[in-house]
Amino acid sequence: MRVGLTYTGTDWKHENYVRWLRDGEDIEVVKLEYGEFPDCDALVLSGGVDIHPELYGGALEYRENKGWKPERDAFEVRMLKTAWERELPVLGVCRGLQLINVVKGGTLVQDLGEQGDATHQNTPEDKQHRVVMERGSLLDEIVAGTVNSAHHQAIGLLGEGLRINCRAEDGTIEGIEWAEPAGRSFMLAVQWHPERMYVHGFPDAFLYRAIRDKFINEIKKNHGDH
């Protein structure tokens, strides 16, 4: 099994994803940083730098703007569209969730502000807050839990064909999936960082394990594995 993982731009952060995805199984994690989509069985869109506002009609000036990497945006958009064309399972984390929303025509809240910082922004360690799952979603079986938060942007207008699967208690969208999954390949995205919950032994272990296991099992189903 080969899982394509977009490069965060930082080796230690990238390795967090690798350890989380493998979790003791024989899984090859392929680093995606440039070029064409290799022969992989799934795609993970990792976290990282803000998406350039030109992709969603946002302002060029906003609080906490630390710059962009348009070449990464273009590469990851191409990887995402290729994965959908190949009907591969897709998992988005933090920036990855935002990218999926933008590609589907949605927008972003460019900065959650000081009030949002108190709940969501890492300073310097990840914040912790609860999320509540939407009834009938892929995450519904998890019900609720505490997650780790490290973001200053969030989904604004929801993209076409998507549904919200969970929110923070302040209403911030924390997860998305297909509104009508029938006939589509698996897609799940969360605003928090399950790969760091795994590494740091987070108390609500079922949250990061459930997401990882669901994703890996979907890949196995595509191969007819049991």
Secondary structure, DSSP 8 states (H G I E B T S, - for coil): -EEEEE--S-HHHHHHHHHHHHTTS--EEEEESSSS--S-SEEEE---S---GGGTT--S--TT-----HHHHHHHHHHHHHHHHTT--EEEETHHHHHHHHHTT--EES--HHHHHHHH--SSS-EEEEEEE-TTSTTGGG-EEEEEE--S-EE-S--TTEEEEEEETTS-EEEEEESS-TTS--EEEESS-HHHHHHTT-S-HHHHHHHHHHHHHHHHHHHT--
